[in-house]
């Protein structure tokens, strides 16, 4: 029997892997992929609770999360293209002008 | 055979969860961004399978369309555009492993601890007192659409504005500025 807890554990693992990837990787493109992983983990949570509570609100909000993920991917990839044009790198450790 | 039929959903769930987690590990571990993107694709498809198991068929279809069809293509397109081969290979593509390990351990411990605490002390979760939306007799897609366009019309419109702004922003950032051509 698959319970909500099973879904939550999968979501937790995906979320943690996404956070670790954001910290560990230096490639901007891969960091964006890790953000997508985190948003997917949030979606799994929404679906799991929607299943448990028997309503559809979770699914509707998951649609919104997917929309925001698409917007975020478009913006992020636009930043990557601009960054590539400006500095010819996608390495985040090379882009540290705003560190102060 | 009976055992297999009895636990079919659980077996499928564990297979999909394993694929999703393996894909997520691949995103972090593969050095090449293309391999990471394909690994992420595995995760997306597996998560769509998890949605089907949770009776969210519409979400599964949207997941495949938007993530696997749209966002993945966008990622691969940008990887092609950026042309990874021209970038000098970093001798070390992972960094800050120790803080990452600490963060992962803290997040996992906090979430599992909170879950265990709630399981021991908290009230058992129940679905009582929650209204059932008209979705029992209709299909999932119809029910989600009904809920989306009736109960959540304003957020829906706001999100469309967000998408529009993101589109304009991406166009502006990706545009080559006149007079500042790359050498």
HADDOCK unambig.tbl for C-alpha pairs under 7 A between the chains (distance, minus, plus):
assign (segid A and resid 1 and name CA) (segid B and resid 10 and name CA) 6.24 0.50 0.50
assign (segid A and resid 2 and name CA) (segid B and resid 10 and name CA) 5.97 0.50 0.50
assign (segid A and resid 10 and name CA) (segid B and resid 17 and name CA) 6.37 0.50 0.50
assign (segid A and resid 14 and name CA) (segid B and resid 21 and name CA) 6.31 0.50 0.50
assign (segid A and resid 14 and name CA) (segid B and resid 24 and name CA) 6.56 0.50 0.50
assign (segid A and resid 16 and name CA) (segid B and resid 104 and name CA) 5.74 0.50 0.50
assign (segid A and resid 16 and name CA) (segid B and resid 107 and name CA) 6.89 0.50 0.50
assign (segid A and resid 17 and name CA) (segid B and resid 24 and name CA) 6.51 0.50 0.50
assign (segid A and resid 17 and name CA) (segid B and resid 25 and name CA) 6.79 0.50 0.50
assign (segid A and resid 20 and name CA) (segid B and resid 100 and name CA) 5.25 0.50 0.50
assign (segid A and resid 20 and name CA) (segid B and resid 104 and name CA) 6.39 0.50 0.50
assign (segid A and resid 21 and name CA) (segid B and resid 28 and name CA) 5.28 0.50 0.50
assign (segid A and resid 23 and name CA) (segid B and resid 96 and name CA) 6.87 0.50 0.50
assign (segid A and resid 23 and name CA) (segid B and resid 100 and name CA) 5.94 0.50 0.50
assign (segid A and resid 24 and name CA) (segid B and resid 94 and name CA) 5.38 0.50 0.50
assign (segid A and resid 24 and name CA) (segid B and resid 95 and name CA) 5.04 0.50 0.50
assign (segid A and resid 24 and name CA) (segid B and resid 96 and name CA) 5.62 0.50 0.50
assign (segid A and resid 24 and name CA) (segid B and resid 97 and name CA) 6.03 0.50 0.50
assign (segid A and resid 24 and name CA) (segid B and resid 100 and name CA) 6.42 0.50 0.50
assign (segid A and resid 25 and name CA) (segid B and resid 93 and name CA) 6.52 0.50 0.50
assign (segid A and resid 25 and name CA) (segid B and resid 94 and name CA) 5.17 0.50 0.50
assign (segid A and resid 25 and name CA) (segid B and resid 95 and name CA) 6.44 0.50 0.50
assign (segid A and resid 26 and name CA) (segid B and resid 93 and name CA) 6.30 0.50 0.50
assign (segid A and resid 26 and name CA) (segid B and resid 94 and name CA) 6.56 0.50 0.50
assign (segid A and resid 30 and name CA) (segid B and resid 33 and name CA) 6.29 0.50 0.50
assign (segid A and resid 47 and name CA) (segid B and resid 51 and name CA) 6.91 0.50 0.50
assign (segid A and resid 47 and name CA) (segid B and resid 54 and name CA) 6.96 0.50 0.50
assign (segid A and resid 48 and name CA) (segid B and resid 54 and name CA) 6.91 0.50 0.50
assign (segid A and resid 51 and name CA) (segid B and resid 54 and name CA) 6.17 0.50 0.50
assign (segid A and resid 52 and name CA) (segid B and resid 127 and name CA) 6.92 0.50 0.50
assign (segid A and resid 53 and name CA) (segid B and resid 127 and name CA) 5.09 0.50 0.50
assign (segid A and resid 54 and name CA) (segid B and resid 132 and name CA) 6.61 0.50 0.50
assign (segid A and resid 55 and name CA) (segid B and resid 132 and name CA) 6.02 0.50 0.50
assign (segid A and resid 55 and name CA) (segid B and resid 133 and name CA) 6.14 0.50 0.50
assign (segid A and resid 56 and name CA) (segid B and resid 144 and name CA) 6.47 0.50 0.50
assign (segid A and resid 59 and name CA) (segid B and resid 59 and name CA) 6.88 0.50 0.50
assign (segid A and resid 60 and name CA) (segid B and resid 144 and name CA) 6.46 0.50 0.50
assign (segid A and resid 60 and name CA) (segid B and resid 148 and name CA) 6.12 0.50 0.50
assign (segid A and resid 70 and name CA) (segid B and resid 71 and name CA) 6.43 0.50 0.50
assign (segid A and resid 71 and name CA) (segid B and resid 163 and name CA) 5.56 0.50 0.50
assign (segid A and resid 71 and name CA) (segid B and resid 166 and name CA) 5.33 0.50 0.50
assign (segid A and resid 73 and name CA) (segid B and resid 71 and name CA) 6.79 0.50 0.50
assign (segid A and resid 74 and name CA) (segid B and resid 166 and name CA) 6.74 0.50 0.50
assign (segid A and resid 74 and name CA) (segid B and resid 167 and name CA) 6.98 0.50 0.50
assign (segid A and resid 74 and name CA) (segid B and resid 170 and name CA) 5.97 0.50 0.50
assign (segid A and resid 75 and name CA) (segid B and resid 166 and name CA) 5.95 0.50 0.50
assign (segid A and resid 75 and name CA) (segid B and resid 169 and name CA) 6.54 0.50 0.50
assign (segid A and resid 75 and name CA) (segid B and resid 170 and name CA) 5.08 0.50 0.50
assign (segid A and resid 77 and name CA) (segid B and resid 78 and name CA) 6.72 0.50 0.50
assign (segid A and resid 78 and name CA) (segid B and resid 170 and name CA) 4.87 0.50 0.50
assign (segid A and resid 78 and name CA) (segid B and resid 173 and name CA) 5.52 0.50 0.50
assign (segid A and resid 78 and name CA) (segid B and resid 174 and name CA) 5.21 0.50 0.50
assign (segid A and resid 79 and name CA) (segid B and resid 173 and name CA) 6.36 0.50 0.50
assign (segid A and resid 81 and name CA) (segid B and resid 82 and name CA) 6.91 0.50 0.50
assign (segid A and resid 81 and name CA) (segid B and resid 174 and name CA) 5.95 0.50 0.50
assign (segid A and resid 82 and name CA) (segid B and resid 173 and name CA) 5.96 0.50 0.50
assign (segid A and resid 82 and name CA) (segid B and resid 174 and name CA) 5.81 0.50 0.50
assign (segid A and resid 84 and name CA) (segid B and resid 82 and name CA) 6.75 0.50 0.50
assign (segid A and resid 85 and name CA) (segid B and resid 182 and name CA) 6.94 0.50 0.50
assign (segid A and resid 89 and name CA) (segid B and resid 87 and name CA) 6.59 0.50 0.50
